């Protein structure tokens, strides 16, 4: 019976095991780690020549790190190389003496991603999304991962202030259960930077099957975007400087803020009264001036 192949991080495995290998096999490891895309696409003869060893040494190396043969080795190398060279080559990052002040670097990326994503927001689409939230019997905010999880919670905080019934779910199984028990009077507000999270998309597909409207803040052209009834498109802009958080979550936050403002204006009198109550309650509790924010 042919054994099942389980994916593993071949870069880490080579780095961890290389010191335990024979000298010829260590040379193969050095050649691979020195240029991963080259090693993934090179023939066994070319890789052996690059490492200065025999073809048999390349074969032994593949088996020594847990691959069945050189073909499986190259398949794992190709998978590792696909993440992008910016995570593999330190020379792609700016040298320390070339870095601007970190605050300027981070600010510039935030400003750029906001500027690009501003051009993607359409007033009529925003109104359609806000109208769907206004008319919903119940709103379920879905997000998975890092920024999308955080901002699905942010959506709940915004919607509560506007008197809308809302709950947030991050767990894949719970999302699917909620989707299966929802109906056409409900709305799923789903947030995903990539729109390519299989578990999240599967839950949204279940919701769509039962007639739930899907308002998505996600990447244009993604599988999730294709399912959306109303799409607020995102464009992420990742740079070669991998050491800072992704600026894409600012674009998602901007889209969410604009959507919540549109919703507040659709029910202007009710929103004003609810926000007044919040301000009165908070100021009574903590004191403060009239210009302090709602919340903290």
C-alpha positions in Angstrom: 0.0 0.0 0.0 1.3 3.4 -0.9 1.9 5.6 2.2 0.1 8.9 2.5 2.2 12.0 2.2 1.8 14.5 5.0 3.0 18.0 4.3 5.9 19.2 6.5 8.1 22.3 6.7 11.0 21.1 4.7 13.1 24.2 5.3 13.0 23.7 9.1 13.6 20.0 8.7 16.7 20.5 6.6 18.1 23.2 9.0 17.5 20.9 12.0 19.0 17.7 10.5 21.8 19.0 8.4 24.5 18.8 11.1 23.6 15.1 11.5 24.1 14.2 7.8 27.2 13.0 6.0 29.4 15.7 4.6 28.2 15.2 1.0 24.6 15.4 2.1 25.4 18.6 4.1 26.6 20.1 0.8 23.3 19.3 -0.7 21.5 20.9 2.2 23.6 24.1 1.8 22.9 24.2 -1.9 19.1 23.9 -1.4 18.9 26.4 1.4 21.0 28.8 -0.6 18.5 29.0 -3.4 15.2 27.2 -2.8 13.4 28.0 -6.0 16.4 26.8 -8.0 16.6 23.5 -6.1 12.9 22.9 -6.5 13.1 23.2 -10.3 16.6 21.7 -11.0 17.1 18.2 -12.2 19.0 15.8 -9.9 22.0 16.1 -12.2 22.0 19.9 -12.0 21.4 19.9 -8.2 24.3 17.4 -7.7 26.6 19.6 -9.8 25.6 22.7 -7.9 26.4 21.0 -4.6 29.6 19.4 -5.9 28.4 15.9 -5.0 27.2 12.7 -6.8 23.6 12.1 -7.8 23.6 9.2 -5.3 24.3 11.8 -2.5 21.2 13.8 -3.6 19.1 10.6 -3.4 20.5 9.7 0.0 19.9 13.3 1.2 16.2 13.1 0.2 15.7 9.9 2.2 17.7 11.2 5.1 15.2 14.1 5.6 12.2 11.9 5.3 11.3 12.0 1.6 10.5 8.9 -0.3 12.7 10.0 -3.3 14.1 13.0 -5.1 10.7 13.6 -6.7 9.0 14.0 -3.4 11.9 16.2 -2.2 11.4 18.6 -5.1 7.7 18.6 -4.6 8.2 19.7 -0.9 10.8 22.3 -2.0 8.4 23.7 -4.6 5.7 24.0 -1.9 8.1 25.8 0.5 9.3 28.1 -2.3 5.7 29.1 -3.1 5.4 31.2 0.1 7.5 33.8 -1.5 11.2 34.7 -1.5 10.6 37.6 0.9 10.4 35.0 3.7 13.4 33.1 2.6 16.1 35.7 1.7 17.2 38.1 4.3 18.8 40.3 1.7 15.3 41.2 0.4 14.7 43.2 3.6 16.3 46.6 4.0 19.6 46.7 5.7 19.5 48.1 9.2 21.4 51.3 8.2 19.0 51.8 5.3 15.8 51.7 7.4 13.9 54.9 7.9 12.4 55.4 11.3 10.1 52.5 12.0 7.2 54.9 12.6 7.6 56.5 9.2 7.9 53.1 7.5 4.7 51.7 9.1 2.8 55.0 8.6 3.7 55.1 4.9 2.4 51.6 4.3 -0.9 52.3 6.2 -1.4 55.5 4.2 -0.7 53.8 0.9 -3.1 50.9 1.5 -5.8 53.3 2.7 -5.4 55.4 -0.4 -5.6 52.4 -2.8 -8.6 50.9 -1.0 -10.5 54.2 -0.9 -10.8 54.0 -4.7 -12.4 50.6 -4.4 -15.3 51.7 -2.2 -18.5 52.6 -4.1 -21.3 54.6 -2.5 -24.2 52.6 -4.0 -22.6 49.3 -2.9 -22.1 50.7 0.6 -25.7 51.7 0.8 -26.8 48.2 -0.3 -24.7 46.6 2.4 -25.9 49.0 5.1 -29.6 48.4 4.0 -29.1 44.7 4.3 -27.8 45.2 7.9 -30.7 47.5 8.7 -33.3 45.1 7.5 -31.7 41.9 9.0 -33.6 40.0 11.8 -30.1 38.9 13.0 -26.6 39.7 11.9 -23.8 37.1 12.3 -20.3 38.4 12.0 -17.8 35.8 10.8 -14.0 36.1 10.8 -11.1 33.6 11.1 -7.4 34.1 11.6 -5.7 37.3 12.8 -7.0 40.7 11.6 -10.3 39.2 10.3 -11.1 37.7 13.7 -10.4 41.0 15.5 -12.4 43.0 13.1 -15.4 40.7 13.2 -15.5 41.5 16.9 -15.1 45.2 16.0 -18.2 44.8 13.7 -20.1 43.5 16.7 -19.1 46.5 18.9 -20.1 48.9 16.1 -23.5 47.2 15.5 -24.4 47.1 19.1 -24.1 50.8 19.4 -26.6 51.2 16.6 -29.1 48.9 18.2 -28.7 46.1 15.7 -28.9 42.4 16.8 -25.5 40.8 16.3 -23.3 37.9 17.3 -19.8 37.0 16.3 -18.4 33.6 15.6 -14.8 32.6 14.9 -14.9 28.8 15.4 -15.4 26.9 12.1 -17.8 24.4 13.6 -19.9 27.0 15.3 -20.0 29.1 12.1 -21.3 26.1 10.2 -24.0 25.4 12.9 -25.1 29.0 12.9 -25.3 29.1 9.1 -27.4 25.9 9.1 -29.9 27.4 11.6 -30.2 30.8 9.9 -32.8 31.9 7.3 -33.5 34.5 4.6 -34.2 37.2 7.2 -30.7 37.0 8.5 -27.4 38.4 7.2 -23.9 37.1 7.5 -21.3 39.9 7.6 -18.1 38.1 6.7 -14.6 39.5 6.9 -11.5 37.9 5.2 -8.4 39.6 3.8 -7.8 36.8 1.3 -11.3 35.4 0.8 -9.6 32.0 0.5 -10.1 30.4 3.9 -11.7 27.0 3.2 -13.5 26.6 6.5 -14.9 30.1 6.5 -16.0 29.8 2.8 -17.7 26.5 3.6 -19.7 28.1 6.4 -20.8 30.9 4.1 -21.8 28.4 1.4 -24.1 26.7 4.0 -25.6 30.1 4.8 -26.2 30.8 1.2 -28.0 27.5 0.7 -30.6 28.5 3.3 -31.2 31.9 1.7 -29.1 34.0 4.1 -27.7 37.2 2.5 -24.0 37.5 2.5 -22.2 40.9 2.9 -18.5 40.4 2.5 -15.5 42.6 3.1 -12.9 40.6 1.2 -10.4 40.4 -1.7 -11.8 41.2 -5.1 -11.8 38.1 -7.3 -11.6 35.7 -4.4 -13.8 32.6 -3.9 -15.6 34.4 -1.0 -16.2 37.5 -3.2 -17.9 35.3 -5.8 -20.4 34.1 -3.2 -21.2 37.5 -1.8 -24.6 39.2 -2.3 -22.9 42.5 -1.6 -19.2 42.9 -1.9 -17.0 45.6 -0.3 -13.7 44.8 -2.0 -10.3 44.8 -0.5 -6.8 44.9 -1.9 -4.0 43.9 0.4 -0.5 45.3 -0.3 2.2 43.2 1.3 5.8 44.5 1.1 9.2 42.7 1.3 9.7 44.1 4.8 8.2 41.1 6.6 8.8 42.2 10.2 5.9 44.5 10.6 2.2 43.6 10.9 0.1 43.6 7.7 -1.3 47.0 6.8 -4.3 45.3 5.1 -6.3 45.2 8.3 -6.4 49.1 8.1 -8.1 48.8 4.8 -10.6 46.3 6.3 -11.2 48.7 9.3 -11.8 51.6 6.9 -14.4 49.6 4.9 -16.1 48.6 8.2 -16.1 52.2 9.6 -17.6 53.5 6.4 -20.2 50.8 6.3 -21.2 51.5 9.9 -21.4 55.2 9.2 -23.7 54.6 6.3 -25.9 52.3 8.5 -26.0 55.0 11.2 -27.2 57.6 8.7 -29.9 55.2 7.2 -31.5 55.3 10.7 -30.3 58.7 11.7 -32.9 59.6 14.4 -32.6 56.2 16.1 -28.8 56.3 15.9 -28.7 59.8 17.4 -30.8 58.7 20.3 -28.8 55.6 21.0 -25.5 57.4 20.8 -26.9 60.1 23.2 -27.8 57.4 25.7 -24.3 55.9 25.4 -22.7 59.2 26.0 -25.0 60.0 28.9 -24.4 56.6 30.6 -20.6 56.7 30.1 -20.2 60.3 31.3 -22.3 59.6 34.3 -20.1 56.6 35.1 -16.7 58.1 34.5 -17.1 61.8 34.1 -15.4 63.5 31.1 -15.7 66.2 28.5 -18.2 66.3 25.7 -15.5 65.4 23.2 -14.3 62.2 24.7 -15.0 59.1 22.6 -17.8 56.7 23.1 -15.9 53.9 24.9 -12.3 54.1 25.7 
